[in-house]
Amino acid sequence: MKVLLLGGSLHRPSHTSAMLRIIDAELSRAGHEPIRWDLGERPLPSPDPQYHRDPLLNPDPEAHRLTLAADAAQAFVLASPNYHNSFSGLLKDALDNLSVAQFEGKATGLASNGGGIPATQAVDQLRIVARGLGAIAIPTQFVTTDTDWVEGQDGYELASDSLQRRLQRFVAELISVGSRLGGGER
């Protein structure tokens, strides 16, 4: 199953980017094909409403590549830092470069890093956005704080065994729901 991991932060090093990396690794270990799109590394243009109905018409090459990746995905992971009790404008712009057609009926996992406090506001709001896009947000969400991470050789590494188990549950649930929705057949 192809899973588009969309999110990130402009900050480097980034806890949200580290989330994308470890979710990518967990999906790969389970035999799936993650497509990681870290918005801090692969920026997108501001969304242009004239392409809202058909994002493939957008002449921007990165917006076009994102749309093709979203079309090919059978499931999604949306990840964001918690900014002002919400998800980042960077992720909002990326979602606004796409349309309902890319998300409708696809399983979606939601993840965020709350900085210094455990905070679910970003994933709570992303759940509403996923519903608006016709996606099916899985019940398990993956939420961390800065203290759940330690600096490692390749950037931040998850330090908590309980969060490692939650990550495994998150990925297993995403694959299970995605497969039931037909994600394994596309």
N, C-alpha and C positions, 0 to 999 in steps of 0.2 A: 504494500500500500504506500502510495506517495503522500507525504504529509508536509505541507508548507508551514515552516516555522517563521512567523513574521513578528518582528519587534526589535527591541534594542534601545540604545540610548547613545547620545553623542558623547557622553562622559567616557573617559578611558582611564583605568580599566572600568568596566561596567558589570554590575551584578546581573542586570537583565541580559546582557550579551552572554555572560557565563551560563545563565539559565538556558538560553538557546543552545549553547554548546553541549551541555550535559543532557538535555532532552534529545538532541540530535544523536548523541552517543547511545542513549538508551533505546531509541527507535532502531538504530542500526544494529545493535546487539540482538534485538527482537526480530531481525530479518526484514525490516521495512526500509523505505527509501525517503529519508528526510531531505527536504529542500530548504536550506537555511537562508533566510533573507534578513540579515542584520542591518537595520536602517542606519546605524552609525557608520557602517562600512559601505553600504550601497544606498545612498540617498536617492530620493525620488523628487520630482518636481511638485510644486503646489498643485492640488487638484484643479482641473479645469472642468466646470460643469457641462460644457458642450459635449464631453465624452462620457458623461455619467451613464447614459443608457447603453453605450457600447465602448467600453474602455479599450478595446483592440484598435479603435480608430485613432487613439492618441498617438501623435507622431513622435513623442519622446521615447527614445529607445529603451530606457529603464522602465518607464511605465508600461510599455508594450511587453517587455520581458516579465515583469511582475504579473501582468494579466495572464500571459501564457502559463506561468508557473501556477497561478491560482486555478486556472482552468484544468490543469493536469492533476492537481491535488485532489485526493479523495477525503482528506481531513486537514484541519488547521490547528496550529497552536498560535495564540495571540499573547505576546508577552510585553510588559511595559513596567517602567518604574512608576511608583506612585508619586505623581506631581500634583500638588494642591488638592489632594483628596480625589484624584481622578487619574486616568491614563494619559500618556503623553500626546502632545500635538503631533509629534513625529508619527506615531502609530495612527492617529486620527486621519492625518493627510494620506497615509498609505491606504487606509481603508476607503477613503473618499476617491482614490484613484481606481477603485474597483467598483463592482456593482453586485446586486443581489444574485445575478446569474452565476457568479463565481462561488458563492457560498451556499446557495439554497440546498437544503437537505443533507449537508455535510456535517460530520462531527467536528466540534471545535473545543479544544482545551484552552483554559485561561490561566495565565501565570503573571505574577508581579512580585516586585521587591519593594518593601515598604520603607526602606532606609533605616532609620533608627527605631522604628516601632512596628509591631505587627499590625498591618493595615490591609483590609480587603476592599477598600473603596474602588480601586482600579479594576479589579476583577468583577466586582458587583456591577459596575457601569458597563464593562465589556460584555457581560452577560446580556444586558439590555440591547446593546449594539448587535451582538450575535443574533439575537431573536429578530431584530429589525432587518437583518440581512437574510433571514430564513435559515440560518445555521442552527444546529442542535448543540448547545453548550453542554458538555458533560458535567455531572454533579461535582466530581472531585476537582478542586482547583489547587494550584501549586503557588503558595505565597511564602516568601522569605523576608528576613530582615538582614541588614548588613552583618550582624553578629553571627549569622548562620554560615558565613563564608570565611575562608582563610585564603591568603595569597599563596598560590602554588606556582609551579614552573610554567604552566600555560595560562596563567591568569587566576581568577578566583576559582576555588574548589569548594564544594559543599562539605561542611564540617560536621553536620548532624546526621547521625545514623537514622533517627526517626524521619528526617526529611528525605533521606535517601530511599527509605521504604515508601514514603508518600510519592516520591517521584516515580518509582516503579509502579505503584498503584495507578497514578495519573496516566502513565503511558499505556498500561494494560487496559484501562477503562477506555481511553481514546481509541485504541485499536479494536476493542470489542464493540463499542458503539459504532465506529466507522464501518466495521465489517457488516454489522446488522443493517446499516443503512445502505448497504450496497457498495461501500467504498472499496472492498476487495475485488469487485467485479468490473470496475471502470478501467 
